[in-house]
């Protein structure tokens, strides 16, 4: 089973936010992209177990988006 994790940069707060439509309850944030990916990796097994246990090891796909305004 594949789970899609959306990582979005919030420039006002200065943090990356992780959310997933596939994993109820997954909402994490961190100032570091790499730290957030690690937090997600540790949180997913517990959330899957709480929501809907699966027999097969899941695959996770990270999709990231960072948008910034630049001065001309």
Secondary structure, 3 states (H helix, E strand, C coil): CEEEEEEEEECCCCEEEEECCCCCCCEEEECCHHHHHHHHHHHHHHHHHHHCCCCCCCEEEEEEECCCCCCC
